[in-house]
Structure formats: C-alpha cells, structure tokens
Amino acid sequence: DLEEDIYMMQPEGFQVQGKESLVCKLEKSLYGLKQAPRQWYKKFDNFMGRNDFKKCDMDHCCYFKKFDSCYIILLL
C-alpha cells in the first residue's frame, strides 16, 4: 500500500520488554497518516478505471460512464 517506508515508535502498552528502542515498520496506510487519503484515492481511481469509468478532465472527483442511452455520474 505505502509508496515509501514509514516507521513509528512502539505504541504504549505494546512495547516488547527489553526492546523498547526498536520501531515498527508500517505495511499499510492507516487513518491519521498523511498518506492515507492519497492511498485511498489511488485505489478508488484504479477500481473506477478497471470498470470503464472515465475521470472528468475539469474535476478529478467526478467519474462518468456512458451506456447506450444514459450516463452514470459519480461525484466524490
């Protein structure tokens, strides 16, 4: 999920006895991280592209898909 390595201190109550100076490497984006919204949007954008939705050039929070006689428009 994450594009770069992110490390954090061991959370209080989860510290390993005798190894308090070690850190944890995050494998997935978490809520509260600055990267979390970007990662969520990236996954969402990939999903929409795989399902033949097009992103509006004027507003990247607008996706649309045309059928024979109608459109589906999705706004974030």
The 8 nearest C-alpha neighbors of each residue, nearest first, counted from 0:
[[1, 27, 28, 2, 26, 38, 42, 3],
 [2, 0, 3, 27, 28, 26, 4, 38],
 [1, 3, 0, 4, 38, 34, 5, 28],
 [4, 2, 1, 5, 0, 34, 26, 25],
 [3, 5, 6, 2, 1, 24, 25, 26],
 [6, 4, 25, 24, 3, 7, 1, 26],
 [5, 7, 24, 23, 25, 22, 4, 8],
 [8, 6, 23, 22, 9, 24, 5, 25],
 [7, 9, 22, 10, 23, 6, 21, 20],
 [8, 10, 14, 22, 23, 7, 13, 11],
 [11, 9, 13, 8, 12, 14, 7, 23],
 [10, 12, 13, 14, 9, 8, 19, 15],
 [11, 13, 14, 10, 9, 15, 16, 19],
 [14, 12, 10, 11, 15, 9, 16, 19],
 [15, 13, 9, 12, 19, 16, 11, 10],
 [14, 16, 18, 19, 17, 13, 9, 21],
 [15, 17, 18, 14, 19, 13, 20, 12],
 [16, 18, 19, 15, 20, 14, 21, 13],
 [19, 17, 15, 20, 16, 21, 14, 22],
 [18, 20, 21, 17, 14, 15, 16, 9],
 [19, 21, 18, 22, 8, 9, 17, 14],
 [22, 20, 19, 18, 23, 9, 8, 15],
 [21, 23, 8, 7, 9, 6, 20, 24],
 [24, 22, 7, 6, 9, 8, 25, 21],
 [23, 25, 6, 5, 26, 7, 22, 4],
 [24, 26, 5, 27, 6, 23, 4, 28],
 [25, 27, 24, 1, 0, 28, 5, 4],
 [28, 26, 0, 25, 1, 29, 35, 38],
 [27, 29, 35, 1, 0, 34, 32, 30],
 [30, 28, 32, 35, 31, 27, 34, 25],
 [29, 31, 32, 35, 28, 36, 33, 34],
 [30, 32, 29, 33, 35, 34, 28, 36],
 [33, 31, 34, 35, 30, 29, 28, 36],
 [32, 34, 35, 31, 36, 37, 30, 29],
 [33, 35, 32, 37, 36, 38, 28, 1],
 [36, 34, 38, 28, 32, 37, 33, 29],
 [37, 35, 39, 38, 34, 40, 33, 30],
 [36, 38, 40, 34, 39, 35, 41, 33],
 [39, 37, 41, 35, 36, 40, 34, 42],
 [38, 40, 36, 42, 37, 41, 35, 43],
 [41, 39, 43, 37, 42, 38, 44, 36],
 [40, 42, 38, 44, 43, 39, 37, 45],
 [43, 41, 45, 39, 40, 44, 46, 38],
 [42, 44, 40, 46, 45, 41, 39, 47],
 [43, 45, 41, 47, 46, 42, 40, 48],
 [46, 44, 48, 42, 43, 47, 49, 41],
 [47, 45, 43, 49, 44, 48, 42, 50],
 [48, 46, 50, 44, 52, 49, 45, 43],
 [47, 49, 45, 51, 50, 52, 46, 44],
 [48, 50, 46, 47, 51, 45, 52, 44],
 [51, 49, 47, 48, 52, 46, 45, 64],
 [52, 50, 48, 49, 53, 47, 64, 63],
 [53, 51, 64, 47, 63, 48, 50, 62],
 [54, 52, 63, 62, 64, 55, 51, 48],
 [55, 53, 62, 59, 61, 56, 63, 52],
 [54, 56, 58, 57, 61, 59, 62, 53],
 [57, 55, 58, 54, 59, 61, 53, 62],
 [56, 58, 55, 59, 61, 54, 60, 62],
 [59, 57, 55, 60, 61, 56, 54, 62],
 [58, 60, 61, 55, 54, 56, 57, 62],
 [61, 59, 75, 58, 74, 62, 54, 55],
 [62, 60, 74, 59, 55, 58, 73, 54],
 [63, 61, 54, 73, 53, 72, 55, 52],
 [62, 64, 72, 52, 53, 71, 73, 54],
 [63, 65, 52, 71, 70, 53, 66, 72],
 [66, 64, 70, 69, 71, 63, 67, 68],
 [65, 67, 69, 68, 70, 64, 71, 63],
 [68, 66, 69, 65, 70, 64, 71, 63],
 [67, 69, 66, 70, 65, 71, 64, 72],
 [70, 68, 66, 67, 65, 71, 64, 72],
 [71, 69, 65, 64, 66, 72, 63, 68],
 [70, 72, 64, 63, 65, 73, 69, 66],
 [73, 71, 63, 62, 70, 74, 64, 61],
 [72, 74, 62, 61, 63, 71, 75, 60],
 [75, 73, 61, 60, 62, 72, 63, 59],
 [74, 60, 61, 73, 62, 59, 40, 58]]
